[in-house]
Amino acid sequence: MLSYFDLRRGVRFIYEGQPYEVLEFRQMGKAQHVVVAQTKIRNLLTGNVFERNFHKAETFEEADIEKVPVKFIYERRGVYVFAEEENPSRRFEMDKEKIGEQVKFLKPNEIVEGLRFQGEIINVTLPIKVQLKVAEAPPGIKGDRSQGGTKTVVLETGASVNVPLFIEQDDLVEINTETGEYARRVQE
């Protein structure tokens, strides 16, 4: 059993009969020394994100979620098709809302982590950092600045990201999928 204090970022638990993942956790003291856990949680079945406060007396069951490698195959009209890596004939679909913001960093044939709950794959998660090629990059004109600047580039997946001025088209960059930010340039 998990207490309210165990609901840290990344913890998966059962709430109201469904699996949830904690996205944010903040402990807050209220009047008369009552401590409350302010959380932002995501329903792993629907992809909906909620803000909930949990009190000291509440306990939760830890979600029994198995991680399995799955391969992203293609996207069509907002539906993303995946297959189990060890059994490619077992395909399944997910919509953009269910996967969340990480969907813009998915590229075909990429291996990601599938979350299996009660025998069914309910969601997928990307690695924290992925390497993507820059598809379009405007020229980096520095101008009169005392600090380094940034520019917006388009990645091979279609996502737009702010990067330093020295990044050029066809460069390989590492992106943090949790924040959507540039991490570093990768030497090929």
C-alpha positions in Angstrom: 0.0 0.0 0.0 1.1 3.5 -0.8 0.6 6.5 1.5 -0.1 10.0 0.2 3.5 10.8 0.7 4.7 8.0 -1.6 2.9 9.7 -4.6 6.1 11.1 -6.2 6.7 11.8 -9.8 6.5 8.6 -12.0 4.7 6.5 -9.4 1.8 4.5 -10.8 -1.1 3.7 -8.5 -4.8 2.7 -8.5 -7.3 5.5 -7.8 -11.1 5.0 -8.1 -10.4 1.6 -9.8 -8.2 2.9 -12.6 -4.4 3.2 -13.1 -2.9 6.7 -12.7 0.6 8.1 -13.0 1.9 11.0 -10.9 3.2 13.8 -13.1 3.8 16.4 -10.4 4.0 16.2 -6.6 4.1 19.1 -4.1 3.6 18.9 -0.4 1.7 21.8 1.2 0.9 22.6 4.8 -2.5 24.1 5.5 -4.1 25.6 8.6 -3.8 23.6 11.9 -0.8 21.7 10.6 -2.8 19.6 8.1 -0.4 18.4 5.4 -1.8 17.9 1.9 -0.1 16.4 -1.2 -1.0 18.5 -4.3 -0.5 16.3 -7.3 -1.1 16.3 -11.1 -2.0 12.8 -12.2 -2.7 11.2 -15.6 -5.2 8.5 -16.2 -3.3 5.8 -18.1 -6.4 4.4 -19.7 -7.8 7.7 -21.1 -4.8 10.0 -21.0 -6.7 12.7 -19.1 -4.7 14.8 -16.7 -6.2 15.9 -13.4 -5.1 17.9 -10.4 -5.9 16.2 -7.1 -5.1 16.9 -3.4 -4.6 13.8 -1.2 -4.7 13.9 2.6 -2.6 12.1 5.2 -5.1 9.3 5.9 -5.5 8.2 2.3 -3.8 5.0 1.1 -3.5 3.6 -2.4 -2.8 0.3 -4.1 0.3 0.2 -6.3 -0.6 -0.4 -10.0 0.7 -3.8 -11.2 1.9 -2.5 -14.6 4.3 -4.6 -16.7 6.7 -2.9 -19.1 7.0 -4.5 -22.6 9.0 -3.3 -25.6 6.8 -2.2 -28.5 7.6 -0.8 -31.9 5.9 2.3 -33.3 4.9 1.6 -36.9 3.0 4.5 -38.3 0.5 7.4 -37.7 -2.7 8.0 -39.7 -5.3 10.7 -38.9 -4.3 11.0 -35.3 -4.2 7.2 -34.7 -0.9 5.7 -33.8 -0.2 2.1 -34.6 2.2 -0.1 -32.6 3.2 -3.7 -32.5 4.7 -5.9 -29.8 8.4 -6.3 -30.5 8.6 -10.0 -29.9 5.2 -10.7 -31.7 4.8 -8.2 -34.6 1.4 -9.7 -35.6 -0.1 -8.3 -32.3 -0.8 -4.7 -33.3 -2.7 -2.1 -31.3 -3.8 1.5 -31.8 -3.8 4.6 -29.6 -4.9 8.1 -30.2 -2.9 11.3 -29.7 -4.7 12.3 -26.5 -4.0 9.1 -24.8 -0.3 9.1 -25.4 0.1 12.8 -24.5 2.7 15.5 -25.5 5.5 12.9 -26.1 3.7 11.8 -29.3 5.4 14.6 -31.3 8.8 12.9 -30.8 7.7 9.4 -32.1 9.4 8.3 -35.3 8.6 5.1 -37.3 10.3 1.9 -36.2 11.3 3.4 -32.9 11.2 1.0 -29.9 9.3 2.4 -26.9 7.9 1.1 -23.7 4.4 -0.3 -23.6 2.5 -0.4 -20.3 0.5 -3.6 -19.8 -2.3 -3.5 -17.2 -4.5 -6.6 -16.6 -3.1 -8.3 -19.8 -3.8 -5.3 -22.1 -1.4 -2.6 -23.3 -3.0 0.6 -22.1 -0.3 3.2 -22.9 3.2 3.8 -24.1 6.1 5.9 -22.8 9.1 7.2 -24.7 12.7 7.2 -23.4 13.5 10.4 -21.5 15.9 11.5 -24.2 15.6 10.7 -28.0 17.9 11.6 -30.9 16.2 13.2 -33.9 17.5 14.8 -37.1 16.9 18.5 -37.8 14.7 18.6 -41.0 14.5 22.4 -41.3 16.7 25.1 -39.8 16.8 28.8 -40.5 20.2 30.4 -40.7 21.6 31.5 -37.3 22.1 35.2 -37.4 23.5 36.4 -34.2 23.2 40.1 -34.4 24.1 42.4 -31.5 23.7 40.2 -28.4 25.7 39.8 -25.2 24.4 36.3 -24.7 23.8 33.3 -27.0 20.5 33.2 -28.8 18.1 30.5 -30.0 16.1 29.7 -33.1 13.2 27.4 -33.8 13.9 24.3 -36.0 11.7 21.6 -37.3 12.6 18.0 -36.5 12.2 14.9 -38.7 9.0 14.1 -36.7 7.5 17.5 -37.5 8.0 18.9 -33.9 9.3 22.4 -33.5 12.0 23.0 -30.9 14.1 25.9 -29.8 17.8 25.2 -30.2 21.1 27.2 -30.1 22.1 29.2 -33.2 24.9 26.8 -34.2 22.4 24.0 -35.0 22.0 23.4 -38.7 19.9 21.3 -41.0 20.7 17.6 -40.9 22.3 17.9 -37.5 21.4 15.1 -35.0 20.1 16.6 -31.7 19.0 15.0 -28.4 15.6 16.1 -27.1 14.2 15.7 -23.6 10.7 14.1 -24.2 9.4 15.1 -20.7 10.1 18.8 -21.2 10.2 19.0 -25.0 13.5 20.9 -24.8 16.8 20.7 -26.6 19.5 18.8 -24.6 22.6 18.7 -26.8 23.9 18.1 -30.3 25.0 14.5 -31.0 28.1 13.8 -33.1 27.4 11.1 -35.7 
